[in-house]
Amino acid sequence: MDRHFNINSSYAPFYDTVNATEDEGNYYKRSRRLIDAIVKSHKNQGGTILLSGHAASIEVITRGMLGLSARPERLQYEAGRVNFCNFAILERDASTRQWHVHSPLSNENYYGEYEHIQNTIPLHHATSQYIGRNHSRRSSFYSGFYPYSDRLYHYY
């Protein structure tokens, strides 16, 4: 059976080697340089870039893209909070070149409202923690995405 896959045979990795003993601070820096290199290499193509990584990647990459400071002392904790099949959606504003995080949405529910995917962390500020009280802190912009009135997310 002859299969045709869209594989770039001239692909070259951005890094030839990675220092296996790098500390968390250098991991943040390397990840930021990698994202910048990926975006730069595709700037003339436009469109969507899909990145795949492990738990710590979501914390490290989103913080770097949003211009937030690295927090190596919390990396192990934050990586442990990431559920399986978790993801983050970031979009860059073409005019300001600033990255913005969007809450991942599932299909519309029976009532025509969007349901928040329960297996994800709402990464509005790259990291969040679920708490079940004080509904007044909820952002009005995202309130339509959270039809579950008994839930609230606290942002660091």
C-alpha positions as CSV (number, residue, x, y, z in Angstrom):
1,M,0.0,0.0,0.0
2,D,1.5,3.3,-1.0
3,R,0.8,6.1,1.5
4,H,1.6,9.8,1.0
5,F,2.3,11.8,4.1
6,N,3.0,15.5,4.1
7,I,6.5,15.2,5.7
8,N,9.2,17.8,5.2
9,S,12.2,15.7,4.3
10,S,14.5,18.7,4.7
11,Y,13.4,19.4,8.3
12,A,16.2,20.4,10.6
13,P,15.7,20.7,14.4
14,F,16.1,24.1,16.0
15,Y,18.4,22.6,18.6
16,D,20.9,19.8,17.8
17,T,21.3,18.9,21.5
18,V,19.6,19.8,24.8
19,N,21.6,20.0,28.0
20,A,20.0,17.2,30.1
21,T,21.2,18.8,33.3
22,E,19.8,22.3,32.6
23,D,17.9,23.8,35.6
24,E,14.3,25.0,35.5
25,G,15.3,28.7,34.8
26,N,17.3,27.7,31.7
27,Y,14.3,25.5,30.6
28,Y,12.1,28.6,30.7
29,K,14.7,30.5,28.6
30,R,15.3,27.8,26.1
31,S,11.5,27.3,25.6
32,R,11.0,31.0,25.0
33,R,13.8,31.0,22.4
34,L,12.3,28.0,20.8
35,I,8.9,29.5,20.5
36,D,10.4,32.7,19.1
37,A,12.3,30.7,16.5
38,I,9.3,28.7,15.5
39,V,7.1,31.8,15.0
40,K,9.8,33.5,13.1
41,S,10.3,30.6,10.8
42,H,6.6,30.6,9.9
43,K,6.0,34.4,9.8
44,N,5.6,34.5,6.1
45,Q,3.2,31.6,6.0
46,G,0.7,32.8,8.5
47,G,-1.9,30.4,9.8
48,T,-1.9,28.2,12.9
49,I,1.1,26.6,14.6
50,L,0.3,23.5,16.6
51,L,2.8,22.6,19.3
52,S,2.8,19.4,21.3
53,G,4.6,18.9,24.6
54,H,4.4,17.5,28.1
55,A,2.9,19.0,31.2
56,A,5.7,21.5,32.0
57,S,5.6,22.8,28.4
58,I,2.2,24.4,28.9
59,E,3.4,26.4,31.9
60,V,6.8,27.3,30.4
61,I,5.7,28.2,26.9
62,T,2.5,30.1,27.8
63,R,4.3,32.2,30.4
64,G,7.0,33.1,28.0
65,M,4.6,34.0,25.2
66,L,2.6,36.2,27.5
67,G,5.7,38.0,28.7
68,L,5.3,36.8,32.3
69,S,8.3,36.1,34.5
70,A,9.6,32.6,34.8
71,R,8.9,30.9,38.1
72,P,11.3,27.9,38.3
73,E,10.6,27.3,42.0
74,R,7.0,26.4,41.0
75,L,7.6,24.5,37.8
76,Q,7.3,21.0,39.3
77,Y,4.2,21.9,41.2
78,E,2.5,23.5,38.1
79,A,3.5,20.6,35.8
80,G,1.9,18.2,38.3
81,R,-1.4,20.1,38.0
82,V,-1.8,19.5,34.3
83,N,-4.3,16.8,33.5
84,F,-3.9,14.4,30.6
85,C,-4.8,15.8,27.2
86,N,-4.6,19.3,28.4
87,F,-4.0,22.2,26.1
88,A,-3.8,26.0,25.8
89,I,-4.9,28.2,23.0
90,L,-2.9,31.4,22.4
91,E,-3.5,33.9,19.6
92,R,-1.3,36.8,18.6
93,D,-2.8,40.1,17.8
94,A,-1.5,41.1,14.4
95,S,-1.3,44.8,15.2
96,T,0.1,44.7,18.7
97,R,2.0,41.4,18.3
98,Q,0.8,40.6,21.9
99,W,-0.2,37.0,22.7
100,H,-3.7,36.4,24.3
101,V,-4.9,33.2,25.9
102,H,-8.4,31.9,25.0
103,S,-10.4,29.5,27.0
104,P,-10.8,26.2,25.1
105,L,-14.4,25.5,24.3
106,S,-16.2,22.3,23.6
107,N,-19.3,22.0,21.3
108,E,-22.4,24.0,22.2
109,N,-24.5,22.3,24.8
110,Y,-28.2,21.6,24.5
111,Y,-29.2,25.1,25.5
112,G,-26.9,26.7,22.9
113,E,-24.3,27.8,25.4
114,Y,-20.7,26.9,25.2
115,E,-19.4,24.5,27.8
116,H,-15.9,24.8,29.2
117,I,-14.0,21.6,28.6
118,Q,-13.7,20.1,32.1
119,N,-10.3,18.4,31.4
120,T,-8.4,21.6,30.9
121,I,-7.0,24.3,33.1
122,P,-8.4,27.7,32.1
123,L,-5.1,29.4,31.3
124,H,-6.2,33.0,31.2
125,H,-3.0,34.0,33.0
126,A,-1.1,30.8,32.1
127,T,-1.9,29.3,35.5
128,S,-5.0,29.1,37.5
129,Q,-6.5,27.3,40.5
130,Y,-10.1,26.2,41.0
131,I,-11.9,27.5,44.0
132,G,-15.6,27.2,44.7
133,R,-16.7,30.6,46.1
134,N,-16.6,34.4,45.6
135,H,-18.2,34.6,42.2
136,S,-17.7,38.4,42.0
137,R,-14.1,37.9,40.8
138,R,-15.1,36.3,37.5
139,S,-14.1,38.2,34.4
140,S,-17.2,39.5,32.6
141,F,-15.6,38.7,29.2
142,Y,-15.3,35.0,30.0
143,S,-18.5,34.7,32.0
144,G,-20.4,33.4,29.0
145,F,-17.8,30.6,28.7
146,Y,-18.6,29.4,32.3
147,P,-22.2,28.3,32.4
148,Y,-21.5,26.4,35.7
149,S,-22.6,29.0,38.2
150,D,-21.1,27.1,41.2
151,R,-17.5,27.3,39.9
152,L,-14.9,30.0,39.9
153,Y,-11.3,30.1,38.9
154,H,-8.6,32.1,40.7
155,Y,-5.8,33.5,38.7
156,Y,-2.2,34.0,39.9
